[in-house]
Amino acid sequence: MAQVRYRSAVSPLRRGTTLNRRGAPSVRRPVTCVDNLVETLRPSDPVHCLRPAVLSATAARFVSAFPGDVLYAVKCNPEPAVLRALYEGGVRHFDAASPGEVRLVRQMFPNAEIHYMHPVKSPDAIRQAYFDFGVRDFSLDSAEELEKLVEQTDSADDLGLFIRLGLPKGSAVYDLSGKFGAAPDEAARLLRSARAVGRKVGICFHVGSQCLDPAAYERALELAGTVIARAGVEIDVMDVGGGFPVSYPGVTPPPLDDFMEAVARGFARLGLPKRTRLWCEPGRALVAPGVSLLVQVIRRRGNELFINDGVYGSLSDAGVPAFRFPARMIRPDAVASDAAEEAFAFYGPTCDSADYMAGPFMLPADIRTGDWIELGQLGAYGSCLRTAFNGFDNARLVDVTDRPLLETPGYLDLADEHADLSDRSGQAAISVGYITEQAA
Ligand SMILES: *Cc1c(COP(=O)(O)O)cnc(C)c1O
């Protein structure tokens, strides 16, 4: 995919990739699992360990469980290898929210459906999306945006217009109620105006990210029903947005099917015409388990570990949002540690004291400088949030066949044909990548 214009935050370590390690012999070795990667490469930069089989299996499970169309929210992880794995798993719709995302998806999947679900767009972004990349669906939450959409598409008669409904602050870990969304009265007015110019109209909302309460979708659907009744028009699509949760240490969400049933129930209760489609826009739920992050301990100070990645890198959510991630220590050439687990906090590599991650992250009590740590559930909002702050801009990407560190109820059936995964012994079912090491 060399022709894809996308500046990845992580550089792939793939077949034929040269890694300059001073004094290392030039050899080609298969990399199959994370332990094997540490053994072979002793990486001193953070490494993103991509599990294509997990991503495809998760996508396949979600697509078959959701009673409608599944749009992947690209912002969550726009890595081309991730998009390809999701496509393999059956995702054919993409929720893009910038010209860059629209272009990336169109270049990779000429026939995919792209929906521009950002309610505030620049005039140029609208023109590009409509005229250059064939996007027809756009979200909006104001009359000004509706006017802009009509004007910038030269009064197109084939628009899909989605009114973003504001929701009261809910129970999601990541509240998204502040920035976008029209209040019910305004949403009803917009729906009427949109119906007059759009070929297709819909309502969309977002219950907040990592939403642990299935009933939040039912409540939002009920509010959407009020808006439709008030507007007195028919809609073509009801889009319940993203927010579907995954497991983190100490947090096990209700099973996926509880969310699917809540959506189906809330939708059915509205009694909309049979032809009304149901959409969703999951981000986190599709990709979180599909990537882990491998970091190295640079210094230990009591139960604080200084590691080589942090809140300005791929661990943004471990900072102020205080997400905890499943962790395991990797120490090559040694018998496995039998030390009991203890709680550790992390400092990232930059000079900023805000580069701190409280965790707690559970790791063996004898962990020391030079050990590696694998952190799971970092496929969502991980690599895409990296900055180059303080010069720590190196991170690598490699494919592995390991199972995820943590599984979410109802998501991944490991007997599934897509989940052809290895165990951690390194006996991989398939070898997915090679790394060429060369003497510097
Ligand atoms: C971020 C976002 C999503 C994805 O949210 P998740 O909580 O990751 O599922 C979906 N839709 C819109 C409009 C978003 O902004």
The ligand as an SDF file (V2000), in Angstrom:
LIG
                    3D

 15 15  0  0  0  0  0  0  0  0999 V2000
  -15.2120    9.0070   18.2500 C   0  0  0  0  0  0  0  0  0  0  0  0
  -16.4920    8.7670   17.5600 C   0  0  0  0  0  0  0  0  0  0  0  0
  -16.9830    7.4550   17.4100 C   0  0  0  0  0  0  0  0  0  0  0  0
  -16.3190    6.2480   18.0170 C   0  0  0  0  0  0  0  0  0  0  0  0
  -16.5240    6.2000   19.3950 O   0  0  0  0  0  0  0  0  0  0  0  0
  -16.0820    4.9420   20.2830 P   0  0  0  0  0  0  0  0  0  0  0  0
  -16.4600    5.3470   21.6510 O   0  0  0  0  0  0  0  0  0  0  0  0
  -14.6200    4.7590   20.0910 O   0  0  0  0  0  0  0  0  0  0  0  0
  -16.8600    3.7670   19.8080 O   0  0  0  0  0  0  0  0  0  0  0  0
  -18.1490    7.2840   16.6880 C   0  0  0  0  0  0  0  0  0  0  0  0
  -18.8070    8.3380   16.1540 N   0  0  0  0  0  0  0  0  0  0  0  0
  -18.3710    9.6080   16.2800 C   0  0  0  0  0  0  0  0  0  0  0  0
  -19.1400   10.7030   15.6430 C   0  0  0  0  0  0  0  0  0  0  0  0
  -17.2050    9.8650   16.9900 C   0  0  0  0  0  0  0  0  0  0  0  0
  -16.7880   11.1330   17.1320 O   0  0  0  0  0  0  0  0  0  0  0  0
  1  2  1  0
  2  3  1  0
  2 14  2  0
  3  4  1  0
  3 10  2  0
  4  5  1  0
  5  6  1  0
  6  7  2  0
  6  8  1  0
  6  9  1  0
 10 11  1  0
 11 12  2  0
 12 13  1  0
 12 14  1  0
 14 15  1  0
M  END
$$$$
